């Protein structure tokens, strides 16, 4: 059935408009034969339609299971789930179509034993509505929830304030980011092979490659800062830069990743290349909020040299980072092509870190052009400044974790944030509340609750959600709060007319009946429900877009450093003590007597040598444990108990700051081991 091909060319010709025009032409004196010839239809068919007075609705005896409106509703629901990163599979759609037809009591020919629609219906449904089956990319929960209107709006507010204050032009706005280069690329170019072959191979240097980090930077005008290459080494060797782009600098670290010291070194390179100056040329540098980018030394250096740092919201680089959006993907593809060409020209030789610079240089010089720079900043809305560059569909992933409006109000705003006039009049300036759309609200502070009750304004404080924009929480005279600080249902008014709706009113009852009826009729969302997170949000220090070189943020970093120094204790941690205890337990007891030692002097000397080696190994292990207080991601030290959450790699057993990783759930494997 799935391979059926239509043999007939029959199609529906007649419509109500065509039939009406035929009747008008006959009334004007034209013959039926002439009309049939001009329209290209048989004369017998024309006479039959005129006699019946109707037009055909379908070909054959089979009819569609769902109406056009029902299919459109189902297709729109599938697209909505896909935009929320919870797309359904083809099999789930087959089950849903069967259940939907059963609940609507529609006549269908679906498989009743399997309780699912057939493949033919699925193929035709996808063709009618422009749907296709795709392999999705892995999207973390943090990325889906992190890219939301509040975080993005804060970033564009900070960007607007910097542009308006310092009058930045296109050539003064830069973006900086890092990317990894492996001696064994993750993706290889496609090759020609025979049809039906199960596995196709391509020569690479090793099973797993060595990582080299490339630090790239570009301006909105297309000025590319010479990149920096970070190699996993102890000492610098200039031959590592053979073939690199002109002006590139060499940096080394134990892990091959950037850290605070290397970032400060790169900032000095950026200052000289961008010609930044506190007196004559201020520049804006946008970058992600990785911990290696946030240090007091880097902030002070930027403030002294006219460099303004603006951090992106967390987990939003796939949308707001110009280099990530338009540059790194073609760069990686071009790098893979260069690696493949090198293997062809040097058969039998593996690629080492000494060849990475030349391969990267060839790919970089081919991809770095003005067109990509202009497009990268335009797509992200950074330049030209366009905060409306993202549509509602781009924020659909964050709607799953949005909290309802009647839960908690614990978001207090900065003095610079805008507050509704109604709230400003009801609350004193030192107790203003940040009322943000789709943020949970509660009145936990007794002083704020009393102020709202005593103010009694004549207009409602509108706390509207995106789903119900016409509902508002009133702070009028009739507003009532219970003992738990929650607003009574009778105090809810409509934002459109402001009329009070009591629980017993006929208008309120009719509205409740209409909502209940609409819910009952909406069978699709019951069959394929919209995902919604009901779990309470953890109380944590959430990161957000910040102007890193601003005075308030500098003072905050200084306070954090002072607290870290005050709490600093020796690096010897509990893990070291536990390691020593386990070594002492596992150490075998010496049961040899002095007599046996005298009888076997050779064995005694050999045992003393092995004992010395064991002692050296134990001291080396202890030394490693003492140095284990350094995060490989940012290079910062941590104490016991740690200030930030730590996570251990299951392969190399190194401890990382959780904020320095992309960990979500399950076992953690660091970037060095992957």
C-alpha positions in Angstrom: 0.0 0.0 0.0 2.8 2.4 0.8 4.3 2.1 -2.7 1.0 2.7 -4.5 1.2 5.1 -7.4 -1.8 6.8 -8.9 -2.4 5.6 -12.5 -5.4 7.8 -13.5 -5.1 11.5 -14.4 -8.7 12.2 -13.2 -9.1 15.3 -11.1 -11.9 17.5 -9.7 -12.7 20.1 -12.3 -16.1 21.4 -11.4 -16.6 24.1 -8.8 -19.5 26.2 -7.9 -18.0 29.2 -9.7 -17.4 27.2 -12.9 -20.9 25.8 -12.9 -22.4 29.2 -12.4 -20.3 30.6 -15.3 -21.5 27.7 -17.6 -25.1 28.6 -16.9 -24.5 32.2 -17.7 -22.8 31.3 -21.0 -25.7 29.0 -22.0 -28.1 31.9 -21.2 -26.1 34.1 -23.5 -26.7 31.6 -26.4 -23.6 29.5 -26.4 -23.9 25.8 -27.1 -23.0 23.1 -24.6 -20.7 21.4 -27.0 -18.7 24.7 -27.6 -18.5 25.3 -23.9 -17.3 21.8 -23.2 -14.6 22.1 -25.9 -13.3 25.4 -24.5 -13.2 24.1 -21.0 -11.6 20.8 -22.0 -14.1 18.5 -20.4 -16.4 15.9 -21.9 -19.8 17.1 -23.0 -21.5 14.3 -21.2 -19.9 15.4 -17.9 -21.1 18.9 -18.5 -24.7 17.8 -19.2 -24.7 15.6 -16.1 -23.5 18.4 -13.8 -26.2 20.8 -15.3 -28.9 18.2 -14.7 -27.9 17.3 -11.2 -27.1 20.9 -10.2 -24.3 19.9 -7.9 -20.5 19.5 -8.1 -18.5 16.5 -7.0 -16.7 16.8 -3.6 -14.3 13.8 -4.0 -13.2 11.1 -6.4 -14.3 7.6 -5.7 -16.1 6.2 -2.7 -13.5 7.0 -0.1 -13.7 10.2 2.0 -11.3 11.9 4.2 -11.3 11.0 7.9 -10.8 14.5 9.3 -12.1 17.8 7.9 -9.8 20.4 6.7 -10.2 22.4 9.9 -9.4 19.4 12.1 -6.3 18.5 10.1 -5.1 22.1 10.2 -5.6 22.2 14.0 -3.6 18.9 14.4 -0.8 20.2 12.1 -0.6 23.5 14.0 -0.4 21.6 17.3 2.5 19.4 16.0 4.4 22.6 14.9 3.8 24.1 18.3 5.2 21.1 20.1 8.2 21.1 17.7 8.9 24.8 18.5 8.9 23.9 22.2 11.5 21.2 21.6 9.0 18.4 22.5 8.2 17.2 18.9 6.4 13.9 18.5 7.5 10.9 16.5 5.6 9.4 13.6 4.4 6.5 15.7 3.0 8.9 18.3 1.1 10.8 15.6 -0.4 7.5 14.4 -1.7 6.7 17.9 -2.9 10.3 18.3 -4.8 10.3 15.0 -6.6 7.0 15.9 -7.6 8.3 19.4 -8.7 11.7 17.9 -10.9 9.9 15.4 -12.5 7.7 18.1 -13.2 10.6 20.4 -14.8 12.6 17.6 -16.8 9.5 16.6 -15.6 9.8 13.0 -15.9 7.0 10.4 -12.3 5.8 9.7 -10.4 2.8 8.3 -7.6 2.9 10.8 -6.2 -0.4 12.3 -8.4 -1.1 15.3 -6.3 -4.0 16.5 -3.1 -1.9 16.7 -5.2 1.3 17.5 -3.1 3.5 15.2 -3.4 5.2 11.8 -1.8 3.6 8.8 1.4 4.7 7.0 -0.5 5.8 3.9 -2.6 8.3 5.9 0.6 9.6 7.6 2.4 10.0 4.3 -0.5 11.9 2.8 -1.0 14.0 5.9 2.6 15.1 5.9 2.4 16.0 2.2 -0.7 18.0 2.6 0.6 20.1 5.5 4.3 20.4 4.6 5.6 18.2 7.4 8.6 16.0 7.3 10.5 13.5 9.5 13.8 14.9 10.7 16.6 13.8 13.1 16.6 16.4 15.9 19.6 17.9 17.6 20.1 17.4 21.3 18.9 20.5 23.2 19.6 20.8 26.9 16.9 21.9 29.4 19.1 24.8 30.4 19.3 26.1 26.8 15.6 25.7 26.2 14.7 27.5 29.5 17.5 30.0 29.4 16.6 31.7 26.2 13.5 33.6 27.4 12.1 37.1 26.9 13.2 38.4 30.3 16.9 37.5 29.8 17.0 38.6 26.2 15.2 41.8 27.0 17.8 42.6 29.7 20.6 42.0 27.3 19.2 44.4 24.7 18.5 47.0 27.4 22.2 46.9 28.4 23.2 47.0 24.8 21.0 50.0 24.1 22.3 51.9 27.1 25.9 51.4 26.0 25.3 52.4 22.4 23.4 55.5 23.3 25.9 56.6 26.0 29.1 56.1 24.0 27.8 56.4 20.5 29.4 53.2 19.2 29.7 52.8 15.5 29.8 49.6 13.5 33.6 49.4 13.6 33.6 49.7 17.4 31.4 46.7 18.3 33.2 43.4 18.6 32.2 39.8 19.5 34.7 37.3 21.0 34.3 33.5 21.5 36.3 30.3 21.7 35.9 27.1 19.7 37.7 23.7 19.8 39.9 22.3 17.1 40.5 18.5 17.2 43.2 16.6 15.4 40.3 14.2 14.6 37.3 16.2 13.4 33.8 15.2 14.6 32.4 15.3 11.0 34.1 14.3 7.8 33.2 15.3 4.3 30.9 12.9 2.3 32.5 10.3 0.0 31.2 8.3 -3.0 30.6 4.6 -2.4 28.5 1.7 -3.6 24.7 1.6 -2.9 23.7 -0.7 -0.1 27.1 -0.7 1.6 26.6 -0.9 5.3 29.6 0.9 6.7 31.8 3.5 5.0 35.1 4.4 6.5 37.6 7.3 6.2 41.1 7.5 7.5 41.7 9.7 10.6 44.7 10.2 12.8 43.4 8.4 15.9 40.3 7.2 17.7 40.2 10.4 19.8 41.9 13.7 18.9 43.8 16.3 20.8 42.0 19.6 21.6 43.4 23.0 20.6 41.3 26.1 21.5 41.0 28.9 19.0 40.0 32.3 20.3 38.3 34.4 17.5 37.0 37.9 17.5 35.3 40.1 14.8 33.7 43.5 14.6 30.4 44.4 13.0 32.3 46.2 10.3 34.2 43.0 9.3 37.5 43.6 11.1 38.9 40.3 12.3 41.2 40.3 15.2 44.1 37.9 14.6 43.1 34.7 16.5 44.8 33.1 19.5 45.6 29.4 19.6 45.8 27.7 23.0 47.7 24.4 23.1 47.7 21.8 25.8 51.3 22.2 26.8 53.6 23.5 29.5 56.0 25.5 27.4 55.5 27.7 24.3 57.2 26.6 21.0 56.9 29.0 18.2 56.8 26.2 15.6 53.3 25.4 16.8 52.2 28.6 14.9 53.6 27.6 11.5 50.9 28.3 8.9 48.6 30.2 11.3 46.7 33.3 10.2 48.9 36.4 10.2 49.2 38.1 13.6 48.1 35.0 15.6 49.4 34.6 19.1 50.4 31.4 20.9 49.2 30.5 24.4 49.5 27.3 26.4 47.6 25.8 29.3 47.5 22.4 31.0 44.1 21.4 29.6 44.1 23.4 26.3 41.2 25.6 27.6 41.2 29.3 28.3 41.5 30.5 31.9 41.6 33.9 33.6 45.3 34.5 33.0 45.1 33.6 29.3 42.0 35.8 28.9 43.9 38.8 30.4 46.7 38.1 28.0 44.3 37.9 25.1 42.7 41.3 26.2 46.1 42.9 25.8 46.4 41.4 22.3 42.8 42.7 21.5 43.6 46.2 22.8 46.6 46.5 20.4 44.7 45.1 17.4 41.5 47.1 18.0 43.5 50.2 19.0 41.2 50.7 22.0 42.0 53.8 24.1 40.3 55.4 27.1 40.9 58.9 25.7 40.0 58.5 22.0 38.6 55.1 21.0 36.1 53.3 23.2 35.1 49.8 22.0 32.3 47.4 23.0 33.2 43.7 23.4 30.3 41.2 23.7 31.2 37.7 25.1 29.6 34.9 27.0 29.6 34.8 30.8 32.1 32.0 31.2 33.9 32.1 34.5 37.3 32.7 32.8 36.0 36.0 31.4 35.0 37.4 34.8 38.0 38.4 36.9 38.9 41.6 38.7 42.1 41.9 36.8 40.4 41.7 33.4 37.7 44.2 34.5 40.3 46.7 35.8 42.3 46.4 32.6 39.3 47.0 30.4 38.2 50.1 32.4 41.7 51.5 32.1 41.8 51.1 28.3 38.3 52.0 27.2 37.0 48.5 26.6 33.4 47.9 27.6 32.5 44.3 28.3 28.9 43.1 27.8 28.1 39.5 28.7 25.4 37.5 26.9 22.6 35.8 28.8 23.4 32.2 29.9 22.7 29.4 27.5 21.8 31.8 24.7 25.0 31.8 22.6 23.2 29.7 19.9 21.0 32.8 19.2 22.9 35.9 20.4 26.5 35.0 19.8 27.4 36.3 16.2 30.4 34.0 15.9 28.3 30.9 16.9 25.4 31.8 14.6 27.2 32.4 11.3 31.0 31.8 11.6 32.0 28.7 13.5 29.9 26.1 11.6 31.4 26.9 8.2 34.8 27.2 9.8 34.6 23.7 11.3 33.3 22.4 7.9 36.2 24.0 6.1 38.7 22.7 8.7 37.4 19.1 8.2 38.0 19.5 4.5 41.6 20.6 5.1 42.2 17.7 7.4 40.9 15.3 4.8 43.2 16.8 2.1 46.2 16.5 4.4 45.6 12.8 4.9 45.4 12.3 1.2 48.6 14.2 0.6 50.5 12.6 3.5 49.3 8.9 3.6 50.2 6.9 6.7 51.1 10.0 8.8 48.9 11.1 11.7 48.0 14.8 12.4 49.5 16.2 15.5 49.2 19.6 17.2 52.1 20.8 15.0 49.8 20.7 11.9 46.7 22.2 13.5 47.8 25.8 12.9 48.4 25.4 9.2 45.1 23.5 8.7 43.2 26.1 10.8 44.9 29.0 8.9 43.8 27.7 5.5 40.2 27.2 6.7 40.2 30.6 8.5 41.5 32.6 5.6 38.8 31.1 3.3 35.9 31.7 5.7 36.7 35.1 7.3 35.1 37.7 5.0 33.0 40.8 5.3 29.7 39.2 4.3 29.7 36.7 7.2 30.6 39.4 9.7 27.7 41.7 8.6 25.3 38.8 8.5 26.3 37.5 12.0 25.7 40.8 13.7 22.5 41.4 11.8 21.0 38.0 12.6 21.5 38.5 16.3 20.1 42.0 16.4 23.3 43.5 17.8 24.0 45.8 14.9 21.9 47.3 13.4 20.2 47.4 16.9 17.1 45.4 16.6 15.5 43.9 19.8 12.6 42.6 17.8 14.7 40.2 15.7 13.4 37.2 17.5 9.8 36.0 17.1 7.4 34.4 19.6 8.3 31.0 18.2 12.0 31.5 19.3 10.9 31.8 22.9 8.5 28.8 22.8 11.0 26.5 24.5 11.0 28.7 27.6 7.2 28.5 28.1 7.5 25.0 29.5 9.3 26.2 32.6 7.3 29.5 33.0 5.7 29.8 36.4 2.0 30.7 36.9 1.2 34.2 38.0 -0.4 33.3 41.3 2.5 31.4 43.0 5.3 33.7 44.3 6.4 37.3 44.0 10.1 37.2 44.9 11.6 39.3 42.1 12.7 42.7 43.4 13.9 45.1 40.7 16.8 47.4 40.5 16.1 51.2 40.9 16.8 51.7 37.2 14.2 49.1 36.0 10.8 50.4 34.9 7.8 49.8 37.2 4.1 50.2 36.5 2.7 53.6 37.6 0.0 51.8 39.5 2.6 49.9 41.6 4.7 52.9 42.0 1.8 54.8 43.6 0.8 51.9 45.8 4.3 51.0 47.1 7.0 53.3 48.4 10.1 53.7 46.3 12.2 51.5 48.6 9.7 48.7 48.3 9.0 48.7 44.6 8.2 45.4 42.9 9.4 44.2 39.5 6.3 43.0 37.8 7.4 40.9 34.9 5.2 39.0 32.5 4.8 35.4 33.3 6.8 35.6 36.6 5.2 34.0 39.6 3.7 36.4 42.1 2.9 36.2 45.8 2.7 38.7 48.6 5.1 37.2 51.2 6.2 40.5 52.7 3.7 41.7 55.2 4.7 45.4 54.7 4.0 45.2 51.0 0.7 43.5 51.6 -0.4 46.2 54.1 0.7 48.9 51.7 -1.4 47.5 48.9 -4.4 47.3 51.2 -4.0 50.8 52.6 -3.3 52.5 49.3 -6.6 51.3 47.6 -6.0 53.0 44.2 -8.9 53.6 41.9 -7.3 51.6 39.1 -6.2 48.0 39.0 -2.6 46.8 39.2 -2.5 44.7 36.1 -0.6 41.5 36.5 -1.4 39.8 33.2 -0.1 36.5 31.8 0.5 35.8 28.1 -2.2 33.2 27.9 -4.9 35.4 29.6 -4.0 39.0 28.9 -7.5 40.2 29.8 -7.3 39.0 33.4 -5.9 41.4 36.0 -5.3 41.2 39.8 -7.1 44.3 41.3 -5.7 46.4 44.1 -9.0 48.4 44.4 -11.1 48.8 47.5 -12.8 45.4 47.1 -9.5 43.5 46.9 -9.2 40.8 49.5 -6.2 38.9 50.7 -6.5 35.8 52.8 -4.2 34.9 55.8 -1.6 33.3 53.5 -1.3 36.5 51.5 -3.1 35.1 48.4 -5.6 37.1 46.4 -9.2 35.9 46.7 -10.8 34.8 43.4 -13.6 37.3 43.8 -11.0 40.1 43.5 -10.1 39.3 39.9 -11.2 41.8 37.3 -11.0 42.1 33.5 -8.3 44.4 32.3 -10.5 45.4 29.3 -13.4 47.0 31.2 -12.3 46.8 34.9 -15.7 45.6 36.0 -15.9 43.5 39.1 -16.8 39.8 38.7 -18.3 38.3 41.7 -18.5 34.6 42.2 -22.2 34.4 41.9 -22.8 36.7 39.0 -24.4 35.4 35.8 -21.7 36.9 33.7 -19.0 35.0 35.6 -21.0 31.8 35.5 -21.4 32.1 31.7 -17.7 32.7 31.3 -16.9 29.6 33.4 -19.3 27.5 31.3 -17.7 28.8 28.1 -14.2 28.0 29.3 -15.2 24.5 30.4 -16.9 23.8 27.1 -13.9 25.0 25.2 -11.7 22.7 27.2 -14.0 19.7 26.6 -14.0 20.4 22.8 -10.2 20.8 22.6 -9.5 17.1 22.2 -6.1 17.5 20.6 -4.4 19.0 23.6 -5.9 16.3 25.8 -4.5 13.6 23.5 -1.1 15.2 22.9 -0.8 17.5 26.0 1.3 20.7 26.0 4.3 20.0 28.3 4.4 22.1 31.5 6.9 22.0 34.3 5.2 21.9 37.7 8.4 21.5 39.7 9.3 24.5 42.0 12.3 26.5 40.9 15.5 26.0 42.9 16.8 29.0 44.9 20.1 29.6 43.1 22.2 32.5 42.0 21.0 32.9 38.4 23.4 34.5 35.9 22.2 37.2 33.6 23.5 39.7 31.1 25.7 42.2 32.8 27.9 45.2 31.8 31.0 43.7 33.3 33.0 46.9 33.3 30.3 48.9 35.2 31.1 50.2 38.7 28.3 48.2 40.5 29.5 44.9 38.9 33.2 45.7 39.7 32.3 46.3 43.3 30.3 43.0 43.4 33.4 41.1 42.1 35.6 42.8 44.6 33.3 41.8 47.5 33.3 38.2 46.2 37.1 38.2 46.1 37.2 39.5 49.7 34.9 36.8 50.9 36.8 34.1 49.0 40.1 35.2 50.7 38.4 35.4 54.1 37.1 31.8 53.7 40.3 30.4 52.2 41.6 27.4 54.0 44.5 24.9 53.1 44.0 22.9 50.0 44.2 19.6 51.8 40.7 18.4 51.4 38.6 15.5 52.7 39.2 13.6 49.6 43.0 13.5 50.4 42.3 12.2 53.9 40.0 9.5 52.6 42.6 8.6 50.0 45.3 8.1 52.6 43.0 6.0 54.8 42.1 3.7 52.0 45.8 3.3 51.0 46.7 2.4 54.6 43.9 -0.2 54.7 44.9 -1.8 51.5 48.6 -1.8 52.4 49.7 -5.4 53.1 51.2 -6.2 56.5 54.9 -7.2 56.7 54.9 -10.7 58.3 58.5 -11.4 57.6 60.6 -11.9 60.7 64.2 -10.6 61.2 65.5 -14.1 60.9 64.0 -14.5 57.4 65.5 -11.2 56.5 69.0 -12.3 57.6 68.6 -15.5 55.6 67.6 -13.8 52.4 69.5 -10.5 52.2 68.9 -10.2 48.4 65.1 -10.4 48.8 65.4 -7.9 51.7 67.3 -5.4 49.6 64.8 -5.8 46.7 61.9 -5.3 49.1 63.5 -2.2 50.5 63.7 -0.8 46.9 60.1 -1.6 46.2 59.1 0.0 49.5 61.0 3.2 48.5 59.1 3.2 45.2 55.8 2.7 47.0 56.7 5.6 49.3 57.5 7.8 46.3 54.2 6.9 44.6 52.3 7.6 47.7 53.9 11.0 48.1 53.2 11.7 44.4 49.6 10.8 45.0 49.3 13.0 48.0 50.9 15.8 46.0 48.3 15.3 43.2 45.5 15.4 45.8 46.9 18.6 47.2 46.8 20.2 43.8 43.3 18.9 43.1 41.8 22.2 44.2 42.1 23.7 40.7 39.2 23.6 38.2 40.5 22.6 34.7 37.8 24.8 33.0 38.6 28.2 34.5 41.9 27.6 36.3 40.5 29.0 39.6 41.2 27.3 42.9 38.4 26.0 45.2 38.4 25.4 48.9 36.7 22.9 51.2 33.8 23.5 51.6 33.6 24.9 48.1 31.8 28.1 47.3 30.5 26.8 44.0 29.0 23.4 43.2 31.7 20.9 42.0 31.2 17.9 39.7 33.7 15.0 39.1 34.5 13.5 35.7 33.8 9.7 35.7 36.8 9.1 33.4 39.7 11.3 34.6 38.3 11.9 38.1 39.0 15.6 37.9 36.8 18.0 39.8 35.2 20.9 37.8 33.0 23.8 38.7 29.6 22.9 37.5 29.2 26.4 35.9 32.3 25.7 33.8 30.6 22.6 32.2 27.6 21.9 30.1 26.4 19.2 32.5 22.6 18.5 32.7 21.9 14.9 34.0 23.5 11.5 34.2 27.2 10.7 34.3 29.5 13.7 33.7 32.4 13.4 31.2 34.6 16.5 30.8 35.6 18.1 27.5 39.1 16.8 27.9 38.0 13.2 28.0 35.5 13.5 25.2 
